[in-house]
Amino acid sequence: MFVRIVGAVGVGSAVGILMIGATVARRYDKPGSAWFTGYTTLVGVGLGAVSVGVSTGLVPVTDFQGLVGRYLALVWILPAGLWAVFALRYTGRFVPLTLETSILIGIPLFIFIIQFVLSNASDVPMQVLGLFGITSRYYALTLAIAGAVLVVRATWRYDHTAVWQGIALAVAPAVMWLSWNSIPYIAQIGPTVGGTAYALGSLGAVCGLGLAVFRFDAFKLSPTVGVVSERDLVDETDDLVLIADEEHRIVRANENMRLASDKGDPSAGIVTVEEMLGNDLGGLRAADTVTLSVAGVTAKYDPQVSTVIDQGDRVLGYVVSLRDVTERNLRRERLAVLNRVLRHNLRNQLDVLNAHLETINDDHADRAVETTDRIARMSDHARTIDQLLSETRERVSIDVAELLRDTVATYDSPIDAEVSDSLMITTDPVALKAAVESAVDNAVTHATNVAVVLRPTPNGCEIQINDDGPGIPESELSAPETGTETPLRHGTGLGLWQLTWAARTLGGEVSFNTSDGTTVIITVPDASPPDER
């Protein structure tokens, strides 16, 4: 009765293992999934065949030694090569199916065939047969342990995977080996002990694989991307990358960096960063760009230097990456030239045009002057925007209340200013003034009553510009909100762009309420340390 129970447990476990493998084959197309299915198929078929034989009496069972022990050994030994390849593929280490790989996978099977042939020869000593058996066992054990270590290590290393999925995967070969390999020894205590080890190995395998696949999503969240991206980051990037030791000697360089070197492979000998790039690490950190010739083409590169330290804050070396910014710099130069020329010439020509128009006294001339004034304001906005985006300024402590009073005072239109005596914060005064001027310009242009309100907040201040005008149309607001101008939906000027970009430069936000006139709300964060506020 006990033997039949053990056999039934083995058959049920075999069916479960086969179903797990079939599920992975049907649902997932991830690295290693095909090898996992092959492994589970071989284990499931082998365990099922032995268990059916035990249940039906085809495999004689007395103390679970003899044929049962040898057959169960084959169940975990023969698929060990498939398990090892699965572990390599699953952890992002591509292994092509070559003749050498096939031989490594098939060594346990080859040894078994040789052992079977020699066992039928009467003149072969038992010591030789035993040697073959020990070799196959330890070879398979080595593959099983190596695969388990790779899987557990990879799932533990990366945040997007859980170490439990690696542990659950590793349970199957570990439990099978520990349980079934011990049967010849513990079965001497009694057949019940040997049968229990048989059942535990079967249940441990199906439970481990089932938990890994269904509970811990081993094939939904595989560690492959982490391993591959980490390994290929240096070699596959378009940047020029080198790694130097603490003495600034190059120890590794990717292919693009090797092409940039006229000294051959810089990592093949003792070549320093300065000898290769013509600049030491300090100079690279301070430089905006460096010029190098790669494959005969001269280009400009943006250098980035990172320091590699260990857990004890000891400097181990440095990583230098150089990104090609030739096209970016060229576009920047073109835009700068066009910006300066167009803005300067446009303003001059508008001044000439206005001078002529003012000599003409009719409505058409007045409208033309209004148009040229609007174009001139756009030119001023463009100059302000250029300052915001092209210049880097330090945050300084300013009185926002005083800045608002000074700004309001420059307008001829009456503006109600609800401003406190003083409100000090640390921010970018140029960007803050640009944001306020843009909002006030829009208000005084389209409304009669304008009010500026300043309120302190826990993290800075909030500035409101309220007016009773018709409200800013949705077509005007949509472009800065989406970050794009399109032919079918665009703003009529640069004022809102100036306001939006100035707020971003401040690190704050801008919002609009157009339900009753227009209310522009500018939040300005205080950049000073919290303990100084």
NUPA-188769 format. One record per residue (C-alpha): residue in one letter; x, y, z. Coordinates in steps of 0.2 Angstrom, whole numbers, always signed. Last residue first. Example, Ala and Ser with C-alpha at 12.3 -4.5 7.8 and 13.67 -1.06 7.14 Angstrom:
! residues 2
residuo_x_y_z
s_+68_-5_+36
a_+62_-22_+39
//
This chain:
! residues 533
residuo_x_y_z
r_+71_+399_+29
e_+89_+395_+33
d_+86_+378_+40
p_+76_+373_+24
p_+91_+377_+13
s_+88_+392_+1
a_+79_+388_-16
d_+62_+395_-11
p_+49_+389_-23
v_+40_+402_-34
t_+22_+397_-38
i_+14_+408_-52
i_-5_+409_-53
v_-12_+418_-68
t_-30_+423_-66
t_-40_+428_-81
g_-57_+436_-83
d_-70_+425_-74
s_-68_+407_-79
t_-51_+409_-86
n_-40_+401_-72
f_-22_+398_-77
s_-8_+389_-69
v_+11_+392_-68
e_+23_+381_-59
g_+40_+382_-50
g_+58_+377_-53
l_+62_+395_-57
t_+68_+390_-74
r_+51_+381_-76
a_+42_+397_-72
a_+53_+407_-84
w_+49_+394_-98
t_+30_+395_-95
l_+30_+414_-94
q_+41_+417_-109
w_+30_+404_-119
l_+15_+413_-114
g_+22_+430_-120
l_+29_+423_-136
g_+15_+427_-148
t_-1_+422_-157
g_-2_+405_-149
h_-4_+389_-159
r_-17_+377_-165
l_-19_+372_-184
p_-1_+375_-189
t_+6_+367_-173
e_+17_+374_-159
t_+22_+361_-146
g_+25_+360_-127
t_+8_+353_-124
e_+4_+366_-110
p_+14_+380_-119
a_+3_+377_-135
s_-14_+374_-127
l_-15_+391_-118
e_-17_+402_-133
s_-29_+390_-142
e_-39_+389_-126
p_-42_+408_-127
i_-35_+419_-113
g_-49_+428_-103
p_-60_+442_-109
g_-52_+454_-97
d_-56_+457_-79
d_-38_+454_-73
n_-29_+445_-59
i_-11_+442_-58
q_-7_+430_-43
i_+10_+427_-36
e_+13_+413_-24
c_+28_+411_-12
g_+41_+400_-5
n_+40_+383_+2
p_+28_+386_+17
t_+19_+399_+6
p_+19_+418_+6
r_+6_+427_-4
l_+8_+441_-16
v_-7_+448_-26
v_-6_+459_-42
a_-22_+467_-48
v_-28_+472_-65
n_-43_+482_-70
t_-46_+487_-88
a_-41_+471_-97
h_-33_+465_-113
t_-16_+474_-114
v_-14_+477_-95
a_-16_+458_-92
n_-5_+451_-105
d_+9_+463_-100
v_+6_+458_-82
a_+8_+440_-85
s_+24_+442_-96
e_+32_+455_-84
v_+29_+443_-69
a_+38_+428_-78
a_+52_+439_-84
k_+55_+446_-67
l_+55_+429_-59
a_+67_+423_-72
v_+79_+437_-70
p_+78_+436_-51
d_+83_+418_-50
t_+78_+412_-32
t_+81_+414_-14
i_+67_+421_-4
m_+63_+437_+5
l_+46_+444_+7
s_+44_+462_+12
d_+31_+476_+15
s_+17_+465_+9
v_+10_+466_-9
e_-8_+468_-14
a_-4_+479_-29
d_-19_+487_-39
i_-12_+491_-56
p_-16_+508_-64
s_-10_+508_-83
d_+6_+518_-86
y_+17_+503_-82
t_+35_+503_-75
a_+28_+505_-57
v_+21_+487_-57
t_+38_+480_-60
d_+46_+490_-46
r_+32_+485_-34
l_+34_+467_-39
l_+53_+467_-36
e_+50_+475_-19
a_+38_+462_-14
v_+49_+448_-20
d_+64_+454_-9
i_+79_+444_-16
s_+91_+431_-10
v_+101_+424_-24
r_+100_+409_-35
e_+115_+408_-47
r_+113_+411_-65
t_+115_+400_-81
e_+112_+408_-97
s_+105_+401_-113
l_+87_+397_-109
l_+82_+412_-99
q_+93_+425_-109
d_+86_+418_-125
i_+68_+420_-118
t_+71_+438_-114
r_+78_+442_-131
a_+63_+433_-139
h_+51_+442_-128
d_+59_+459_-133
s_+56_+453_-152
m_+38_+449_-148
r_+36_+466_-140
a_+43_+474_-156
i_+31_+463_-167
r_+17_+470_-156
d_+23_+488_-158
t_+24_+485_-177
t_+6_+480_-177
e_+0_+495_-167
v_+10_+506_-178
a_+1_+498_-193
r_-16_+501_-185
d_-12_+520_-182
a_-6_+521_-200
h_-22_+514_-207
d_-32_+526_-196
d_-24_+541_-203
n_-10_+554_-199
i_+6_+548_-209
t_+22_+555_-201
e_+21_+542_-187
l_+21_+529_-201
h_+39_+534_-206
a_+46_+533_-189
n_+37_+517_-186
l_+45_+509_-201
v_+63_+514_-196
d_+60_+508_-178
l_+53_+491_-185
q_+69_+490_-196
n_+80_+491_-182
r_+70_+479_-171
l_+70_+466_-185
n_+89_+468_-189
h_+94_+465_-171
r_+81_+451_-168
l_+85_+443_-184
v_+103_+444_-183
r_+105_+438_-165
n_+92_+424_-166
l_+99_+418_-183
v_+117_+418_-176
a_+112_+409_-160
l_+101_+396_-169
r_+115_+392_-181
e_+127_+390_-166
r_+115_+379_-157
r_+112_+368_-172
l_+131_+366_-174
n_+133_+362_-156
r_+120_+348_-157
e_+127_+341_-173
t_+144_+340_-166
v_+138_+333_-149
d_+146_+316_-149
r_+145_+309_-132
l_+162_+305_-122
s_+161_+294_-107
v_+175_+292_-94
v_+173_+280_-80
y_+185_+282_-66
g_+195_+271_-53
l_+194_+262_-37
v_+192_+277_-25
r_+189_+271_-8
d_+172_+276_+0
g_+172_+260_+10
q_+158_+253_+0
d_+168_+254_-16
i_+171_+270_-26
v_+170_+273_-45
t_+172_+291_-50
s_+162_+297_-65
v_+169_+309_-79
q_+158_+316_-93
p_+165_+323_-108
d_+154_+331_-122
y_+162_+327_-139
k_+166_+337_-154
a_+170_+328_-170
t_+184_+325_-183
v_+181_+311_-195
g_+196_+300_-199
a_+189_+284_-191
v_+186_+295_-175
s_+196_+311_-173
l_+193_+320_-157
t_+188_+337_-151
v_+184_+340_-133
t_+168_+349_-126
d_+162_+359_-111
a_+179_+356_-102
a_+180_+357_-83
r_+178_+338_-80
l_+189_+334_-95
g_+203_+345_-88
g_+202_+337_-71
l_+202_+320_-79
d_+218_+324_-89
n_+218_+330_-106
g_+226_+325_-123
l_+214_+311_-125
m_+225_+296_-125
e_+240_+302_-116
e_+229_+311_-103
v_+219_+296_-100
t_+234_+285_-97
v_+241_+271_-107
i_+249_+256_-99
g_+246_+243_-112
a_+231_+233_-120
s_+218_+245_-113
p_+222_+258_-126
d_+219_+246_-141
g_+229_+254_-155
k_+239_+270_-151
d_+229_+281_-163
s_+214_+280_-152
a_+197_+285_-158
l_+193_+268_-165
r_+197_+261_-148
m_+185_+272_-140
n_+171_+266_-152
e_+176_+248_-148
n_+174_+250_-129
a_+189_+254_-118
r_+196_+245_-103
v_+210_+246_-91
i_+216_+264_-95
r_+228_+271_-82
h_+222_+286_-72
e_+232_+280_-57
e_+215_+276_-48
d_+211_+264_-63
a_+203_+270_-79
i_+188_+264_-88
l_+184_+270_-106
v_+168_+275_-115
l_+166_+283_-132
d_+147_+285_-134
d_+137_+275_-147
t_+133_+262_-133
e_+134_+244_-137
d_+151_+240_-128
v_+149_+249_-112
l_+131_+246_-108
d_+132_+228_-115
r_+136_+219_-98
e_+124_+230_-88
s_+110_+229_-101
v_+112_+211_-103
v_+111_+207_-85
g_+97_+219_-81
v_+87_+214_-96
t_+89_+195_-92
p_+83_+196_-74
s_+66_+189_-78
l_+50_+197_-73
k_+36_+189_-82
f_+45_+172_-83
a_+48_+170_-64
d_+31_+176_-60
f_+33_+173_-41
r_+17_+163_-38
f_+14_+155_-54
v_+31_+151_-62
a_+42_+151_-47
l_+29_+143_-35
g_+25_+129_-48
l_+44_+125_-51
g_+47_+124_-32
c_+31_+114_-29
v_+34_+102_-43
a_+52_+98_-38
g_+48_+97_-19
l_+34_+85_-22
s_+44_+73_-32
g_+60_+74_-20
l_+49_+72_-5
a_+40_+57_-12
y_+56_+48_-15
a_+63_+53_+1
t_+47_+46_+10
g_+49_+30_+0
g_+67_+28_+7
v_+61_+31_+25
t_+47_+19_+23
p_+58_+5_+16
g_+69_+5_+31
i_+85_+12_+39
q_+95_+5_+24
a_+84_+17_+13
i_+94_+31_+21
y_+109_+27_+10
p_+103_+22_-7
i_+89_+35_-5
s_+101_+50_-2
n_+103_+54_-21
w_+84_+55_-22
s_+81_+67_-9
l_+96_+79_-10
w_+97_+79_-29
m_+78_+81_-32
v_+77_+94_-18
a_+92_+104_-26
p_+86_+102_-44
a_+68_+109_-40
v_+73_+122_-26
a_+83_+132_-38
l_+67_+139_-47
a_+60_+143_-30
i_+76_+152_-25
g_+76_+162_-41
q_+58_+167_-39
w_+61_+171_-21
v_+75_+184_-25
a_+62_+195_-32
t_+65_+204_-49
h_+64_+222_-54
d_+77_+227_-41
y_+91_+217_-48
r_+104_+207_-39
w_+94_+195_-30
t_+86_+188_-46
a_+103_+187_-54
r_+112_+178_-39
v_+98_+165_-37
v_+98_+161_-56
l_+117_+160_-57
v_+119_+150_-41
a_+105_+137_-46
g_+114_+135_-63
a_+131_+132_-56
i_+123_+120_-43
a_+114_+110_-56
l_+129_+109_-68
t_+141_+104_-54
l_+128_+90_-48
a_+127_+84_-66
y_+146_+82_-67
y_+146_+74_-50
r_+134_+61_-54
s_+141_+57_-71
t_+158_+55_-64
i_+152_+44_-50
g_+143_+33_-62
f_+158_+31_-74
l_+169_+27_-59
g_+157_+14_-53
l_+158_+5_-70
v_+177_+5_-69
q_+177_-2_-51
m_+165_-15_-56
p_+178_-22_-68
v_+174_-25_-86
d_+177_-43_-92
s_+158_-48_-93
a_+153_-35_-105
n_+134_-30_-102
s_+139_-17_-89
l_+151_-9_-102
v_+137_-5_-114
f_+126_+2_-100
q_+141_+13_-94
i_+144_+19_-111
i_+126_+24_-113
f_+125_+32_-96
i_+142_+42_-100
f_+135_+48_-116
l_+118_+53_-108
p_+128_+63_-94
i_+139_+71_-107
g_+124_+77_-118
i_+123_+95_-113
l_+142_+97_-114
i_+142_+89_-131
s_+127_+99_-137
t_+136_+115_-132
e_+152_+110_-141
l_+142_+106_-157
t_+134_+123_-156
l_+117_+128_-149
p_+122_+146_-145
v_+123_+151_-127
f_+117_+169_-123
r_+120_+174_-105
g_+105_+185_-100
t_+101_+176_-83
y_+87_+165_-91
r_+99_+160_-105
l_+113_+154_-93
a_+100_+146_-81
f_+91_+137_-96
v_+108_+131_-102
a_+112_+123_-85
w_+95_+115_-83
l_+96_+107_-100
g_+113_+100_-95
a_+106_+93_-79
p_+92_+84_-89
l_+101_+67_-88
i_+106_+68_-70
w_+89_+72_-61
v_+79_+57_-69
l_+94_+46_-70
a_+97_+46_-52
l_+78_+41_-50
y_+81_+26_-61
r_+97_+21_-51
g_+87_+22_-34
v_+72_+13_-41
l_+83_-1_-49
g_+92_-5_-33
q_+86_+4_-17
f_+68_+8_-13
d_+68_-5_+0
t_+58_-19_-8
v_+52_-11_-25
p_+52_-21_-41
v_+50_-9_-56
l_+36_-16_-66
g_+25_-17_-50
t_+11_-6_-57
s_+14_+9_-45
v_+33_+8_-46
g_+33_+7_-65
v_+21_+21_-66
s_+33_+31_-54
v_+48_+27_-65
a_+39_+33_-81
g_+32_+48_-73
l_+48_+54_-65
g_+57_+52_-82
v_+43_+60_-92
g_+42_+75_-79
v_+61_+77_-79
l_+63_+77_-97
t_+48_+88_-100
t_+53_+100_-86
y_+70_+102_-94
g_+64_+105_-112
t_+51_+117_-105
f_+65_+127_-96
w_+76_+126_-112
a_+61_+134_-122
s_+59_+147_-108
g_+77_+152_-107
p_+75_+170_-114
k_+57_+174_-114
d_+43_+169_-126
y_+30_+165_-112
r_+12_+159_-112
r_+12_+142_-121
a_+30_+136_-117
v_+28_+142_-99
t_+11_+133_-97
a_+18_+117_-105
g_+33_+116_-93
i_+21_+119_-78
m_+9_+105_-85
l_+24_+93_-87
i_+29_+97_-69
g_+12_+94_-63
v_+10_+77_-72
a_+26_+71_-65
s_+21_+77_-47
g_+5_+67_-49
v_+14_+51_-55
g_+27_+53_-41
v_+13_+55_-28
a_+4_+39_-35
g_+20_+29_-34
v_+23_+34_-16
i_+5_+29_-12
r_+7_+13_-22
v_+23_+9_-12
f_+14_+12_+5
m_+0_+0_+0
//
